[in-house]
Amino acid sequence: MIARLVLLAWLSASHSATLTWQWSANNVKATAFSVQRGDNMAGPFHQIATVPLTSLTYVDKAVKVRAKPYCYQVIALAKKGASSPPSNVACAVIP
């Protein structure tokens, strides 16, 4: 009944973060993914995008500051406000 999400993130010198994830639905009727960003592994996290269920990647072009960690998690969203537990947290720093 619970979706399992596994997230990977990497940053580039071009000031963007590429996120990619895998998930296993386990009977969850997800409709989209919520991509969330925070300043550290513990959060707090804030939604920066909602992407369709058919997409397993997102590029965050709002990454600006060098030597600052950017941490992300993804949540599968279902109808009527239901959601999966958050994915693992993936952090990276602009080189």
C-alpha positions as CSV (number, residue, x, y, z in Angstrom):
1,M,0.0,0.0,0.0
2,I,3.0,2.3,0.3
3,A,5.0,3.6,-2.6
4,R,8.8,3.4,-2.2
5,L,10.8,6.2,-3.8
6,V,14.6,6.2,-4.3
7,L,16.1,9.6,-5.2
8,L,19.4,10.7,-6.7
9,A,20.5,14.3,-7.2
10,W,23.5,16.0,-8.7
11,L,24.5,19.6,-9.4
12,S,26.4,21.1,-12.2
13,A,28.6,24.1,-12.6
14,S,25.8,25.5,-14.9
15,H,23.7,26.1,-11.7
16,S,21.1,23.4,-12.1
17,A,20.3,20.3,-10.1
18,T,19.2,17.2,-11.9
19,L,17.0,14.8,-9.9
20,T,16.0,11.4,-10.9
21,W,14.1,8.8,-9.0
22,Q,12.7,5.3,-9.1
23,W,9.6,4.1,-7.4
24,S,7.6,1.1,-6.8
25,A,3.9,1.8,-6.5
26,N,2.7,-1.2,-4.4
27,N,-1.0,-0.5,-5.2
28,V,-0.7,3.3,-4.6
29,K,-2.8,5.2,-7.1
30,A,-0.4,8.1,-7.5
31,T,-1.2,10.9,-9.9
32,A,1.9,13.1,-9.6
33,F,5.1,13.7,-7.7
34,S,5.9,16.6,-5.4
35,V,9.5,17.7,-5.6
36,Q,10.7,19.4,-2.4
37,R,13.9,21.3,-1.5
38,G,15.5,22.1,1.8
39,D,18.8,23.6,3.1
40,N,19.9,20.4,4.9
41,M,19.2,16.7,5.4
42,A,16.7,17.4,8.2
43,G,14.7,20.1,6.3
44,P,12.3,21.8,6.5
45,F,11.4,21.0,2.9
46,H,9.3,23.1,0.6
47,Q,7.6,22.1,-2.6
48,I,9.3,23.5,-5.6
49,A,7.4,21.6,-8.3
50,T,4.7,19.1,-9.1
51,V,5.6,16.7,-12.0
52,P,3.4,14.2,-13.8
53,L,3.5,10.6,-12.9
54,T,5.1,9.8,-16.3
55,S,8.2,11.8,-15.4
56,L,10.9,10.4,-13.2
57,T,13.2,13.4,-13.5
58,Y,13.2,17.1,-12.6
59,V,15.8,19.8,-13.3
60,D,15.9,22.6,-10.7
61,K,17.3,25.7,-12.4
62,A,17.0,27.9,-9.4
63,V,20.2,26.7,-7.9
64,K,22.5,29.7,-7.4
65,V,24.9,29.7,-4.4
66,R,28.2,27.9,-4.5
67,A,29.2,25.9,-1.4
68,K,25.6,25.7,-0.2
69,P,23.9,22.4,0.1
70,Y,20.8,21.8,-1.8
71,C,18.8,18.8,-0.4
72,Y,15.8,17.2,-2.1
73,Q,13.0,14.7,-1.4
74,V,10.2,13.5,-3.6
75,I,6.7,12.4,-2.5
76,A,4.1,10.5,-4.7
77,L,0.8,12.3,-4.6
78,A,-2.6,10.5,-4.9
79,K,-6.2,11.6,-5.1
80,K,-8.0,13.0,-2.0
81,G,-4.8,14.3,-0.4
82,A,-3.1,10.9,0.1
83,S,0.6,10.7,-0.3
84,S,3.5,8.3,0.0
85,P,6.2,8.7,2.7
86,P,9.0,10.9,1.5
87,S,11.9,9.4,-0.5
88,N,15.4,9.4,0.9
89,V,17.0,12.8,1.0
90,A,19.6,13.5,-1.6
91,C,21.9,16.5,-1.2
92,A,24.6,18.1,-3.4
93,V,26.7,21.2,-3.6
94,I,27.6,23.3,-6.6
95,P,31.2,22.5,-7.6
